[in-house]
Amino acid sequence: MSKIRITKEFTMETAHALLNYDGACKNLHGHSYQLFVTVIGEPIADPNAIKEGMVIDFSDLKIIVKSQIIDVFDHAVVVNDRAFDQSFLETHRMFQKRIIVSYQPTCENLLIDFANRIRALLPENVELHSMRLHETATSYGEWYASDNM
């Protein structure tokens, strides 16, 4: 049987700031992120299976990514746990949807976090192959499983 890659695209609006950064991104700002998630596997060959011929149903992949990433990060502020005073974040209404992470919330580190979240929920016969996260229209990072073995 052949291995096939399936890709689904997602979008989200997320704000972040980079702690101790020497450029403009040290200021709180947002991005219209585009996330491309690619999984790999063999299409289901069982003629009695509801999802025969699919590696994974696009809607099943959507449920995983939406629950683990989009619903969590969309319209949220992502900050390093060392970046802001917790009481400030907790008392200001504009920071009600906040994600405090233990890493610098760069495109690269977000990809690592996203990969860990997605891989944990994929079906046994499906593997995360790669992800591409566009921070802007012309800037993106990529994560490949083969680079992380």
KAJO-V222491 format. One record per pair of residues at least 6 apart in sequence whose ideal C-beta (glycine too) atoms are under 8 Angstrom apart, sorted by the first residue. I is the first residue (numbers start at 1). J is the second residue. If there is no record, write none. Layout:
i,j
I,J
I,J
//
This chain:
i,j
1,42
1,43
1,45
2,42
2,43
3,40
3,41
3,42
4,40
4,41
4,42
4,43
4,55
5,38
5,39
5,40
5,55
5,129
6,38
6,39
6,40
6,41
6,55
6,56
6,58
6,61
7,36
7,37
7,38
7,39
8,36
8,37
8,58
8,61
8,62
8,65
9,34
9,35
9,36
9,37
10,34
10,35
10,36
10,37
10,62
10,65
10,66
10,69
10,70
11,32
11,33
11,34
11,35
12,32
12,33
12,35
12,69
12,70
12,73
12,74
12,75
13,30
13,31
13,32
13,33
13,74
13,75
14,30
14,31
14,33
14,73
14,74
14,75
14,76
14,77
14,78
15,28
15,29
15,30
15,31
15,76
15,77
15,78
16,25
16,28
16,29
16,30
16,31
16,77
16,78
16,79
16,105
17,25
17,26
17,27
17,28
17,29
17,79
17,83
17,105
18,25
18,26
18,80
18,104
18,105
18,106
19,26
19,79
19,80
19,82
19,83
19,104
20,26
28,77
31,135
31,136
33,73
33,133
33,134
33,135
34,132
34,133
34,134
34,140
35,65
35,69
35,114
35,131
35,132
35,133
35,134
36,131
36,132
36,133
37,61
37,65
37,118
37,128
37,131
38,128
38,129
38,130
38,131
39,55
39,56
39,61
39,122
39,126
39,127
39,128
39,129
40,55
40,126
40,127
40,129
41,55
41,56
41,125
41,126
41,127
42,55
42,125
43,52
43,53
43,54
43,55
44,51
44,52
44,53
44,54
44,55
45,52
46,52
51,57
55,126
56,122
56,123
56,126
60,123
64,118
64,121
64,122
65,118
68,114
68,117
68,118
68,121
69,114
69,117
69,118
72,99
73,99
73,110
75,97
76,97
76,98
76,99
77,89
77,94
77,95
77,97
77,98
77,99
78,98
78,99
78,101
78,105
78,110
79,89
79,98
79,99
79,100
79,101
79,105
80,100
80,101
80,102
80,103
80,104
80,105
81,100
81,101
81,102
86,100
88,95
89,95
89,98
89,100
101,109
101,113
103,109
103,112
103,113
106,141
107,133
107,135
107,139
107,140
107,141
108,141
110,133
110,141
111,131
111,133
111,141
111,142
111,143
112,143
114,131
114,133
114,143
115,128
115,131
115,143
115,145
115,148
118,128
118,131
119,127
119,128
122,128
127,145
128,145
129,144
129,145
130,142
130,143
130,144
130,145
131,142
131,143
132,140
132,141
132,142
132,143
133,140
133,141
133,142
133,143
134,140
135,141
//
